[in-house]
Amino acid sequence: LAAASLAQVHRATLKDGTPVAVKVQYPTLRAEMGCDFAVLENFGKSLKPGGYDLEWLVADFKRALTEELDFEHEARVHVPAVHPALSSKRVLTMDFVSGMAKVNDAAAVRAAGLNPSEVGRLLADVFAEMVLCHGFVHGDPHQGNVYVRRHPALGGPELVVLDHGLYH
């Protein structure tokens, strides 16, 4: 279904017939990231642009990315529902969500019978609430991770936010 810098997502079916999405981390990623972190840490120690110390930034980046590499961290999110027995640090199995449109695709949003302006307001409200009320920010909110669909029960727009491995 999709491939990104950390993993690929595949569609699968459980033995009981439930469609799921399985996120599989690249097998050599952790080893490669160890080398990348070492290079970044050296840069952080030796480069001081304008006298600014960047070591804190490198440390924060390493902490956040290490959390994102642990899919068990992301598996604590229950929408879409995660199948913990079929998930691990490198594999995340969750319910497959159908009928989604990328929030930045106005034509697809309209084709789903939704109003792009209403979707935009919902997106702004949800992300503002995350930041201003709950004090956290989704760390990777691009169009491949934020979708909308018609709410199955209520009929209006429902955001489907994926990739919950990185929050600030």
QUIZIRA-V739640 format. One record per helix or strand of 2 or more residues. SS is the DSSP state (h for helix, s for strand). FROM is the first residue (numbers start at 1). TO is the last residue. If there is no record, write none. Layout:
BEGIN
ss	from	to
SS	FROM	TO
SS	FROM	TO
END
This chain:
BEGIN
ss	from	to
s	2	3
s	7	13
s	19	25
h	29	46
h	49	51
h	55	69
h	71	74
h	84	86
s	91	95
s	101	102
h	106	111
h	116	132
s	146	150
s	157	161
END
